[in-house]
Amino acid sequence: MTSETPFRSFWMAGFECSDQLNHYGNRVDLLIETGHILHIERDYELVAAKGLRTVREGIRWSKVEQSPYQYDFTTVGVMIDAARKTGIQQIWDICHFGFPDDLTPLHPHFKARFVGICEAFVQFHQKCFPGEQLIVTPINEVGFLSWLGGDHASTSPYARGMGWQVKYALVDAYIQGIKAMKVIAPGLKIMTTEPIVNIVPSLDASMEMVLQAAQQHDEQYQATDMLTGKICEELGGSPDLIDYMGFNFYYNNQWVANDYTNLPWANLDPDPRWKGLSELFLEAYCRYDKPVVLSETSHPGEHRPNWLELIAKECIKTLKLGIPLKGICLYPIIDRPDWDHLHYWHHSGLWDADEASPHARIICQPYDEEIIKSMLMIEPFLSGGIGNGANY
C-alpha cells in the first residue's frame, strides 16, 4: 500500500454542514446557524493557524438545486474562493443528510437527480478551481441516514421499517454518482464517511442473543459492502469506486444490542466489551483493504481533551499495526446547535458558541492544548513511515 496521500494535512477540520429536514419537519442549515458561511475566510484562517489545512465542507444540495436540474453554485463559489485565498483544501460532501424539498431517497427521480447534481458540481469545480485535486464524499453516513429517515422517522422520508429500502436507494444513487463524476474528472478521489460502531451482547446473553448482536454489528458494513460490490452486485458496486474509507467515531458508537445501552469509555474499570478504535479500524481495513481516515470525532463538554487523548493513542496503535491511516478530522471544529433543538449547543468544537452568540469563536483552551499535544505525539509515527502513515 503506498504512503502517498492527496490530503494537505493529516489533521483536518470539519464544518457542520447539514441541511436536512429535522425531526419536526423543519429545514435546518447549520452553515448559516454557525455563521460559518458568513465568516468562512476568518474560519479558514483560524484552522490554518492551528495546522489544519484540509477541511470537510458541504455544498448543501437543498440550497443549490431548488428547482429540478436548475443549479445555483454561487455560494459554493464563494467557499472555493475562500479556500484559494487561504491555502485550504476542501473535501466536499454533496449530500449531507439534506435533499431538495421535492425529493426523498425513495422518490423515482432521486437517482437521476443525484447524478445530475454530482455532474454539475464537478463541472463547476473544474471551471472555478482548475488544477485543484477534487475529493468528494457523495453521501455522508448512508448507514445513519437510512436509519434516521427509514427506521426512526426523524428526517425524510419519515418512515419506519424501511431502513433497508432507503439504504439501497441511497447506495444505488451513490454508485451512479461516482461513475458519472469519474467520467468528467478521472482523477477525482472518493472518500466514504460511515459510522464505525461496536454492537455487543448483554453480559448475561444467551447464544441466540450473542448471534443477534454479531449480526447487528456486521450490518454496519452494508453500505460499504454494496459500494464495493460485496453484496447487491446488481447495483454495480466495485472496490475501485472508493479511494479512502472514512469512518466516524464518537463516544456513543458502542452499545448493547437490543437495549441500546452505551458502553462507557472513561471508567477506571473499563467494560471488557469496549473496543479500542484501533481494533475497529483493523476490522474494517481487513474487510476492504483501503486506506482509512478518521473522518469525524469529538466529544461534548469538558471531556473534549480526554476523548482526544484516547483517540490519539488509538491512532498511534493503528499506525503501528500497519494500517494506512491518512488523517484525523476534528468534527465539528466550530460548535454547532442540535438539529432538532437549535437553542441547544453541543460545545464539542475547538471554538465554542451558543444561542446568544452563534457566530462567536471562543477557543476551548484545554482542548486546544490537547490538540497540540496529540499532534506532537502522533507526528513521529507519520514522518517515520511507521504503518505507511502519510509523510508530511
Backbone torsions as a table, in degrees:
resi	resn	phi	psi	omega
1	MET	NA	127.3	-178.4
2	THR	-70.6	151.8	177.2
3	SER	-91.3	3.0	179.7
4	GLU	-65.3	149.7	-179.7
5	THR	-144.9	144.3	175.8
6	PRO	-88.2	-2.8	-172.4
7	PHE	-86.2	139.2	-176.9
8	ARG	-74.0	-26.8	175.9
9	SER	-145.2	148.3	177.4
10	PHE	-68.7	-42.3	176.5
11	TRP	-86.6	129.7	-173.8
12	MET	-125.0	162.8	176.8
13	ALA	-120.7	136.2	177.9
14	GLY	-113.6	130.3	177.1
15	PHE	-102.3	123.8	-178.6
16	GLU	-62.2	120.2	-170.4
17	CYS	-128.4	20.2	-178.0
18	SER	-62.4	138.5	175.7
19	ASP	-128.3	35.0	-173.0
20	GLN	-77.5	167.1	163.1
21	LEU	-84.5	126.0	-174.5
22	ASN	-84.6	-171.5	-175.9
23	HIS	-56.6	-31.0	-176.3
24	TYR	-94.9	7.3	178.0
25	GLY	83.2	11.7	-179.7
26	ASN	-97.2	137.2	177.4
27	ARG	-73.3	127.3	174.5
28	VAL	-108.1	153.2	179.3
29	ASP	-142.3	91.8	-171.5
30	LEU	-75.6	-17.7	171.4
31	LEU	-66.4	-32.3	175.5
32	ILE	-77.9	-47.8	-175.8
33	GLU	-59.0	-37.4	-179.3
34	THR	-84.6	-10.3	-177.6
35	GLY	79.2	3.9	-176.0
36	HIS	-62.8	-40.8	-176.9
37	ILE	-66.7	-24.3	179.9
38	LEU	-87.5	-25.9	-174.3
39	HIS	-124.9	35.6	-170.3
40	ILE	-64.5	-38.9	179.6
41	GLU	-64.1	-43.8	178.0
42	ARG	-62.4	-42.6	179.3
43	ASP	-62.7	-40.1	178.4
44	TYR	-66.1	-37.7	176.6
45	GLU	-64.3	-38.4	178.9
46	LEU	-63.7	-47.8	-177.0
47	VAL	-71.6	-35.5	178.5
48	ALA	-62.3	-36.8	179.2
49	ALA	-65.3	-21.2	178.2
50	LYS	-94.4	3.8	179.9
51	GLY	86.2	11.4	179.3
52	LEU	-98.3	96.2	-172.7
53	ARG	-105.3	-2.0	173.0
54	THR	-118.4	134.2	-177.9
55	VAL	-131.4	153.6	170.0
56	ARG	-97.0	132.3	179.8
57	GLU	-135.2	172.7	177.1
58	GLY	-138.2	146.9	-178.6
59	ILE	-82.9	-15.2	-175.0
60	ARG	60.1	80.0	-177.1
61	TRP	-52.7	-41.0	-176.7
62	SER	-64.9	-23.4	178.9
63	LYS	-87.9	-35.7	-176.5
64	VAL	-72.7	-38.3	-175.6
65	GLU	-118.6	85.3	-179.2
66	GLN	-90.7	-12.1	169.5
67	SER	-133.2	146.7	-175.3
68	PRO	-52.9	124.0	175.8
69	TYR	63.8	16.6	173.8
70	GLN	-111.5	113.4	-170.2
71	TYR	-113.5	137.9	175.0
72	ASP	-125.4	101.4	-178.2
73	PHE	-97.2	20.7	-176.2
74	THR	-55.2	-50.4	-177.9
75	THR	-67.7	-37.1	176.3
76	VAL	-61.1	-38.2	176.8
77	GLY	-62.1	-39.1	176.5
78	VAL	-62.8	-40.5	179.5
79	MET	-65.8	-42.6	177.8
80	ILE	-63.7	-40.6	179.1
81	ASP	-62.8	-39.2	178.2
82	ALA	-63.8	-38.5	177.8
83	ALA	-65.6	-42.4	179.3
84	ARG	-60.3	-43.1	-177.3
85	LYS	-68.1	-32.3	-172.6
86	THR	-104.4	-1.9	-180.0
87	GLY	75.4	22.7	-179.5
88	ILE	-91.5	140.8	174.4
89	GLN	-99.5	133.7	-178.4
90	GLN	-108.8	133.8	166.8
91	ILE	-103.1	126.2	-168.6
92	TRP	-105.3	124.1	166.4
93	ASP	-86.0	127.7	175.0
94	ILE	-85.1	-42.8	176.0
95	CYS	-123.5	110.7	176.3
96	HIS	-115.9	73.8	178.1
97	PHE	75.7	-10.4	-176.1
98	GLY	-114.9	145.8	174.7
99	PHE	-131.9	164.2	173.8
100	PRO	-55.3	155.2	-174.4
101	ASP	-56.5	-31.0	-174.6
102	ASP	-91.4	8.9	-176.8
103	LEU	-122.5	149.7	160.8
104	THR	-134.5	164.4	178.0
105	PRO	-58.5	-21.2	-178.6
106	LEU	-92.7	-0.9	179.2
107	HIS	-69.9	140.2	-179.7
108	PRO	-57.7	-25.7	-177.6
109	HIS	-93.7	-0.7	-171.4
110	PHE	-57.5	-49.1	-176.8
111	LYS	-61.7	-46.7	-178.8
112	ALA	-63.1	-39.9	179.9
113	ARG	-68.6	-36.8	178.4
114	PHE	-67.6	-42.9	175.7
115	VAL	-58.9	-40.2	179.5
116	GLY	-61.9	-44.8	-179.7
117	ILE	-68.8	-35.7	177.2
118	CYS	-61.5	-48.8	-179.7
119	GLU	-62.9	-44.6	-177.5
120	ALA	-64.6	-39.5	180.0
121	PHE	-65.6	-45.9	-179.3
122	VAL	-62.0	-42.7	177.9
123	GLN	-62.3	-41.6	178.6
124	PHE	-64.6	-44.2	-178.3
125	HIS	-63.4	-42.0	179.1
126	GLN	-60.6	-39.6	-179.8
127	LYS	-72.3	-38.5	-174.3
128	CYS	-80.5	-34.3	-174.5
129	PHE	-139.8	63.9	-177.9
130	PRO	-61.5	139.0	178.5
131	GLY	90.6	-15.0	179.4
132	GLU	-80.3	132.2	176.5
133	GLN	-62.6	121.6	-179.4
134	LEU	-95.5	125.2	177.1
135	ILE	-122.4	127.3	-171.7
136	VAL	-129.3	138.7	164.0
137	THR	-107.7	104.2	-175.0
138	PRO	-59.8	-49.1	179.6
139	ILE	-136.7	122.3	-179.8
140	ASN	-77.4	130.4	172.0
141	GLU	49.9	64.8	176.5
142	VAL	-56.3	-42.6	-178.2
143	GLY	-60.1	-47.1	180.0
144	PHE	-70.5	-42.8	-178.2
145	LEU	-62.5	-39.0	-179.9
146	SER	-68.7	-32.9	174.9
147	TRP	-72.2	-45.0	-176.1
148	LEU	-61.9	-43.6	-177.7
149	GLY	-94.9	-25.7	-174.7
150	GLY	-99.3	-21.0	-179.1
151	ASP	-122.7	-28.6	-174.4
152	HIS	-105.5	-4.9	177.4
153	ALA	52.6	40.9	-178.0
154	SER	-113.4	2.7	169.2
155	THR	-158.4	175.3	-179.7
156	SER	-57.8	131.0	14.3
157	PRO	-95.1	17.4	176.6
158	TYR	54.9	51.5	-176.0
159	ALA	-115.0	165.5	171.6
160	ARG	-130.6	141.9	-179.5
161	GLY	72.3	16.2	-178.0
162	MET	-121.7	17.5	-175.0
163	GLY	-57.8	-43.2	179.9
164	TRP	-63.9	-43.0	-179.4
165	GLN	-62.5	-41.0	177.9
166	VAL	-65.8	-44.2	-179.9
167	LYS	-61.1	-45.1	-179.6
168	TYR	-60.7	-44.0	-179.4
169	ALA	-66.9	-40.1	178.7
170	LEU	-63.8	-44.6	-179.1
171	VAL	-68.9	-36.5	175.8
172	ASP	-56.6	-47.8	178.5
173	ALA	-67.0	-39.9	-179.6
174	TYR	-56.9	-50.4	-178.0
175	ILE	-61.8	-46.4	-179.5
176	GLN	-67.9	-32.7	176.2
177	GLY	-64.0	-44.2	177.5
178	ILE	-59.9	-48.2	-177.4
179	LYS	-60.9	-40.6	179.7
180	ALA	-66.3	-41.5	-179.6
181	MET	-66.7	-37.5	-177.0
182	LYS	-74.4	-19.4	171.1
183	VAL	-66.8	-41.5	-178.4
184	ILE	-77.4	-41.2	-175.7
185	ALA	-132.4	84.5	-176.1
186	PRO	-58.7	-25.7	-179.1
187	GLY	-85.8	0.9	-179.7
188	LEU	-61.5	142.8	177.5
189	LYS	-108.9	141.2	179.6
190	ILE	-112.4	128.5	174.2
191	MET	-121.4	117.0	173.8
192	THR	-75.6	157.2	173.5
193	THR	-138.6	100.5	-179.1
194	GLU	-124.6	149.3	174.6
195	PRO	-62.0	142.9	170.5
196	ILE	-115.1	123.0	-169.7
197	VAL	-131.6	168.7	175.5
198	ASN	-133.5	114.2	-178.9
199	ILE	-111.3	123.2	-170.5
200	VAL	-124.1	159.0	175.1
201	PRO	-79.4	163.3	173.7
202	SER	-67.3	161.1	-176.0
203	LEU	-64.7	-26.6	-179.8
204	ASP	-105.8	27.0	-173.2
205	ALA	-66.8	145.0	170.3
206	SER	-76.9	169.8	178.4
207	MET	-60.6	-37.8	178.0
208	GLU	-61.4	-41.5	179.6
209	MET	-68.7	-35.3	176.8
210	VAL	-62.7	-44.0	179.9
211	LEU	-67.2	-37.5	177.7
212	GLN	-63.7	-42.3	178.8
213	ALA	-63.6	-41.6	178.8
214	ALA	-63.1	-39.0	178.3
215	GLN	-66.1	-44.6	178.7
216	GLN	-62.2	-39.2	177.6
217	HIS	-61.6	-44.6	-178.0
218	ASP	-67.2	-29.1	-177.8
219	GLU	-67.3	-15.3	176.3
220	GLN	-60.5	-22.0	-176.4
221	TYR	-92.1	3.4	-174.7
222	GLN	-56.8	-45.5	-176.9
223	ALA	-62.2	-47.7	-179.3
224	THR	-72.9	-28.9	173.2
225	ASP	-63.4	-40.4	177.2
226	MET	-67.4	-43.5	-179.1
227	LEU	-61.1	-35.6	-177.3
228	THR	-94.1	3.0	175.6
229	GLY	81.8	11.8	178.1
230	LYS	-70.4	-33.0	175.9
231	ILE	-134.6	164.4	178.4
232	CYS	51.9	55.2	-175.7
233	GLU	-59.7	-22.7	-179.7
234	GLU	-63.5	-17.5	179.4
235	LEU	-78.3	-16.7	178.5
236	GLY	86.7	20.1	177.6
237	GLY	-66.3	156.2	-178.2
238	SER	-161.3	144.7	178.7
239	PRO	-57.2	-31.2	-176.2
240	ASP	-76.4	-1.4	175.1
241	LEU	-74.6	-22.8	-171.7
242	ILE	-116.7	136.2	179.3
243	ASP	-102.5	-38.2	-177.6
244	TYR	-136.6	134.3	176.7
245	MET	-95.8	107.0	175.0
246	GLY	-89.7	137.0	178.6
247	PHE	-127.8	134.3	-178.9
248	ASN	-101.4	126.5	-173.0
249	PHE	-135.4	121.8	179.6
250	TYR	-126.0	171.5	-176.9
251	TYR	-62.1	-24.6	-177.2
252	ASN	-104.1	27.6	179.7
253	ASN	-90.7	9.6	178.5
254	GLN	-131.3	126.4	-176.0
255	TRP	-150.9	166.9	178.9
256	VAL	-85.0	130.9	178.9
257	ALA	-58.9	147.3	174.6
258	ASN	79.4	-49.9	179.9
259	ASP	-101.4	-6.9	172.0
260	TYR	61.7	24.4	174.6
261	THR	-69.5	127.1	180.0
262	ASN	-72.1	141.9	173.0
263	LEU	-79.5	132.3	179.1
264	PRO	-72.2	146.1	-178.1
265	TRP	-110.3	-16.8	-170.7
266	ALA	-111.5	7.7	-178.1
267	ASN	-68.7	144.5	174.9
268	LEU	-64.0	-33.1	175.7
269	ASP	-107.8	87.1	-170.5
270	PRO	-67.2	151.3	174.6
271	ASP	-67.5	126.7	-177.4
272	PRO	-64.0	-14.9	-179.7
273	ARG	-84.7	-13.6	178.2
274	TRP	-65.3	133.8	177.1
275	LYS	-110.3	135.5	174.6
276	GLY	-67.9	153.5	-179.8
277	LEU	-56.8	-36.0	-179.6
278	SER	-61.6	-36.4	178.4
279	GLU	-68.8	-38.8	177.8
280	LEU	-68.9	-40.1	176.0
281	PHE	-60.6	-42.3	-179.4
282	LEU	-61.3	-42.2	178.2
283	GLU	-59.7	-45.7	-178.8
284	ALA	-69.9	-40.6	-178.9
285	TYR	-65.2	-40.1	177.5
286	CYS	-65.0	-28.2	-178.6
287	ARG	-77.3	-36.3	-171.2
288	TYR	-118.5	-20.3	-179.7
289	ASP	54.7	46.1	177.9
290	LYS	-125.9	148.1	173.0
291	PRO	-56.8	144.9	-176.1
292	VAL	-115.1	155.2	175.1
293	VAL	-133.9	135.9	168.9
294	LEU	-81.6	94.3	-167.2
295	SER	-84.3	-12.7	171.8
296	GLU	-154.9	135.0	166.9
297	THR	-162.5	145.1	175.6
298	SER	-177.4	175.7	176.5
299	HIS	-145.6	138.5	179.4
300	PRO	-74.8	148.3	169.3
301	GLY	76.7	-151.1	-168.9
302	GLU	-71.3	-17.0	-176.3
303	HIS	-91.2	13.8	175.9
304	ARG	-52.5	-51.1	-178.0
305	PRO	-66.3	-36.1	179.8
306	ASN	-63.2	-41.8	179.3
307	TRP	-63.9	-45.2	-177.7
308	LEU	-65.5	-36.1	176.7
309	GLU	-58.9	-44.7	177.1
310	LEU	-61.5	-45.1	-178.7
311	ILE	-62.6	-43.8	-179.1
312	ALA	-61.1	-42.6	179.2
313	LYS	-64.6	-38.8	178.5
314	GLU	-68.3	-33.4	178.2
315	CYS	-69.8	-34.4	174.2
316	ILE	-64.1	-43.5	175.7
317	LYS	-58.6	-40.3	179.7
318	THR	-59.8	-47.5	179.9
319	LEU	-64.5	-38.8	179.0
320	LYS	-65.2	-27.3	177.5
321	LEU	-74.6	-6.8	-179.0
322	GLY	87.5	11.9	179.0
323	ILE	-83.3	127.8	-178.7
324	PRO	-75.4	84.5	176.1
325	LEU	-84.3	120.6	-171.1
326	LYS	-106.2	-3.9	179.2
327	GLY	177.7	159.9	174.5
328	ILE	-128.7	121.3	-179.4
329	CYS	-107.6	118.4	175.6
330	LEU	-80.9	112.8	-170.0
331	TYR	-136.7	118.9	1.3
332	PRO	-86.1	150.7	177.5
333	ILE	-80.0	-30.1	175.2
334	ILE	-113.8	138.5	-178.0
335	ASP	-52.4	151.7	-178.1
336	ARG	-138.2	152.0	174.3
337	PRO	-83.3	164.6	175.7
338	ASP	-68.6	142.5	179.8
339	TRP	-58.4	-43.7	-171.7
340	ASP	-90.4	-20.3	-178.4
341	HIS	-135.6	87.3	-169.3
342	LEU	-67.2	-11.3	177.2
343	HIS	-80.2	-15.1	-176.6
344	TYR	-99.1	119.2	179.5
345	TRP	-104.3	139.7	-170.6
346	HIS	-78.5	-24.9	-175.7
347	HIS	53.5	55.0	-179.2
348	SER	-120.0	3.3	-178.4
349	GLY	-97.4	176.0	172.6
350	LEU	-72.2	-33.9	176.3
351	TRP	-111.8	128.5	-178.6
352	ASP	-90.4	158.1	173.3
353	ALA	-154.2	177.5	175.4
354	ASP	-158.5	-177.2	-175.5
355	GLU	-60.7	-37.1	-178.5
356	ALA	-73.4	-31.9	-178.4
357	SER	-134.0	69.7	-173.6
358	PRO	-66.3	-20.3	-179.2
359	HIS	-101.2	9.0	179.0
360	ALA	-68.6	152.8	175.8
361	ARG	-130.8	78.4	-176.3
362	ILE	-99.5	111.2	-172.7
363	ILE	-69.4	139.3	173.9
364	CYS	-88.6	100.6	-169.7
365	GLN	-60.4	-45.2	179.0
366	PRO	-61.6	-36.7	178.3
367	TYR	-68.1	-42.1	178.2
368	ASP	-58.6	-44.3	-179.3
369	GLU	-65.0	-37.9	179.7
370	GLU	-70.7	-34.9	176.6
371	ILE	-60.7	-46.4	178.6
372	ILE	-60.4	-45.6	179.8
373	LYS	-61.1	-43.8	-178.6
374	SER	-67.5	-38.8	176.4
375	MET	-58.8	-45.6	-179.0
376	LEU	-67.0	-35.5	-178.9
377	MET	-67.1	-39.3	-175.7
378	ILE	-84.5	-28.5	-172.3
379	GLU	-49.9	-45.3	-179.1
380	PRO	-60.2	-27.8	-178.3
381	PHE	-81.8	-13.0	175.1
382	LEU	-90.4	-56.3	-176.8
383	SER	-69.2	-24.1	-179.9
384	GLY	-80.1	-9.2	176.7
385	GLY	81.0	6.5	179.6
386	ILE	-65.8	133.2	175.6
387	GLY	66.4	23.8	-179.4
388	ASN	59.3	28.1	176.4
389	GLY	-61.9	155.9	-178.9
390	ALA	-65.6	141.9	177.7
391	ASN	-96.9	129.0	-179.4
392	TYR	-127.2	NA	NA
